[in-house]
Amino acid sequence: MVDAATLGELFDRGRPADPSAVLLEVPGCAPVTYGEADAASARLAGALADLGVTPGDRVAVQVDKSPAFLLVYRACLRAGAALVPINPAATDPEVAHVVGDARPAVLVHDPARRPPPGPVALTMDAAGRGSLADHAADQADAFDDVAPHPEDLAAVLYTSGTTGAPKGVMLSQRNLASNGATLADAWGFGPDDVLLHALPVFHTHGLFVATHCVLASGARMVFLPRFDVAAVLAALPRCTVFMGVPTYYTRLLAADALDRAATRHVRLFTCGSAPLLEGTHRAFRERTGHAILERYGMTETSMITSNPLVGERRPGTVGRPLPGVEVRVTDDTGTVVTAGAVGEVAVRGPNVFDGYWGQPPRPSSLFSADGFFRTGDLGRVDADGYLHLVGRSKDLIISGGENVYPIEVEAVLDALPGVQESAVVGVPDDDLGERVVAVLVAEPGAVLDRDDVRGAARRRLAGPKVPKAVHLVDALPRNAMGKVNKAQLRAAYAAPGG
């Protein structure tokens, strides 16, 4: 097993002896070797240092997926800075919140966007061109890497909470390195593997889970700019591993070209970021002969559990705890429930974060006295140790693999003229897993137009957060305590088209 306390150790132990070994294959571009990636990230690290970035600083990056993004991530680590990735689809108010909260020393952004005031602003397009590349051009191909402590901050990922604005999840070198080493071993990664990478790189799944498995093992990636059914099917014959979200698999299953021949070279299909329907699991196995390996994680913990590489991959479960990770299911008092009983999933291990940016570490509202993080997810463990997720104690919606918290959407809707109040719920969707549905009550005398409401939301929210349907009602259903009954709303609008 590859063991590492820092990301530098993880990457060094996986680096091929031959620097000409290919790291990235990018459609329409020349391959990027490990040696070229080292030299390019050294130049970028030198540029960041010259621009005033010092160890402990944050570097925010909001650009489209590209090899250059990964090189900037590596450059941040080499300079001792923490990466703050931002969804390329985030709106100006969303970007302003992250920048205002994280206070990065540098913001790297697409040339087409206007950056918020504050940090040094540098541009970078999908080809890696821009003012950051200009600063890096005169730098050396070698850099004296900052030697981090395992507990040093490596990244801050913003994720919406059930209350308030998005919060920055602080992930340390140890959090990410330990999980990368564990996954590379658990999933059997080696230097002959080729990962088909079609995921976004602004969150844990695409940026850490996928790339760290490759870098920990000296493997290579076919690096697609986005998920596209035709592009994925064209690349599969030269790949050995594919990582996806449930939406990817439902869309692949809709393609007649997906069959055993198309997937015969792949040894492993994994799925995460949202629950995979058992029907999708069965249909994929019948069509291709492959059982999808489902696993479970979250931004605050990286990966927690996984179905086995060798052994039974049970549909409807997310497997057993990964090595070094402890999982327990507890009741409202924190007492561990009996096997098979439902309770809140709690986790402890080197992969678990210490807290949110700007807030006290390990608050008692999130962590038990003995160090278990309360995930907010509800689950049960069967007699064989497989974890079954049965729901969420929070109102998180996962649409197309992206997290959507209703309160964030509701805040935007409630601010619209004529809206008295709103409630946002997720309802089942065969393609997206869940779709976002908004239910509105108009102010007395006001007339709301559904299309206008969606248009206004689209201007303030990233795409996955925009309601797919808007319903107008006279009043929201409430329980005896006056709280909106979202279970009733989910049931009412769960039908197709709801």
ABEGO torsion letter per residue (X at the ends): XBBBABAAAAAAAABBABAABBABBBBGBBBBBAAAAAAAAAAAAAAAAAAGBBBGBBBBBBBBBBAAAAAAAAAAAAAGBBBBBBBAABBAAAAAAAAAAAGBABBBBBAABBBBBGBBBBBBBAAGBEAAAAAAAABBABBBBBBBBAABBABBBBBBBABEBBBBBBBBAAAAAAAAAAAAAAAGBBAABBBBBABBAABAAAAAAAAAAAAAAGBBBBBBABBBAAAAAAAAAABABBBBBAAAAAAAAABAABBAAAAAABABBBBBGBBBBAAAAAAAAAAAGBBBBBBBBBAAAEBABBBBABEBBBBGBAEBBBBGBBBBBBBAAGBBBBBGBBBBBBBBEAABBAEBBGBBBGBAAABBAAGBBBAGBBBBBBAAGBBBBAEBABABBBBGGBBBBAAAAAAAAAABBGBABBBBBBBBBAAAGBBBBBBBBBBBGBBBBAAAAAAAAAAABBAAABBABBBBBABBBBBAAGBBBAAAAAAAAABBGX
